[in-house]
């Protein structure tokens, strides 16, 4: 069975713990991670976003979102 992009993101969050836009692009060719995360949130999944700082390939400072699935108690 072929998974949708949304299903791939949810599986990644459950198995790996977090996902960033570069993870989504590199691992699944998903270019609009934020859209998939919003769809998952609309379905009731508790996903938090955190702004992370890093460097790009030119050594310049960049910021990007890192998404994490919050387990329900």
N, C-alpha and C positions, 0 to 999 in steps of 0.2 A: 504494500500500500504506500502510495506517495504522500508524504506529509506536506501540509500547507506551510507557508512561511510562519504563520502564527503558531502552528503546532511545533515547528522546529525551535522557535524562540522559547516557548514554554518548556519544552524538553530540556533545552540548554540551561534555562534558569533552574530547573529542578535537579539536573545532574551536575552542573558545574557551579552554580550558585549566583553568578552574575554574568552580565553581557554588556559589551560596549559596541558602539557603531563599527569599529574596526574588526571586532570579533565576528559580528553579523555579516559584514562584507566578505571577510576572508574565509570564514567557515561555511557560509550558506548563500553567498551572493545576494544578501538582502541589503538594499540600499536605503530603505526607509524604515529603519528600526523603530523610530519614535511612533510611526503610524501603527506598526504591529503591536507595540506596547500599549498604545491607547486602546486598540481593539480588545486586547486581553483585559485591560482595566475595565472596559465597558461590560465585559462578560463576568466581572466580579472578582478577578484575580487581584490580590493586594501586592502591587509592585511599587517599590520606592525608587526614586532616582536621586543620584548624588552627583554633583559637579566635581570632576576630577581634573587636576592639572597634570600636564605632561609636556613632552617636547616632540616636535615633528621631526621629519628626517633632515631638516636644515638646522636643527638645534633651537628653533624658536619655541617660545612658550605657547601652549595651546590649552584649551579647556574643552572637556567633552563629558557627556553623561554616561554614568555607569548604572545599570538597572539591576535590581536585586528583588527576588521573590520573597515576600514576607510570609512566613508560615503562619497559618491560622492556629489559634490555640483551642 
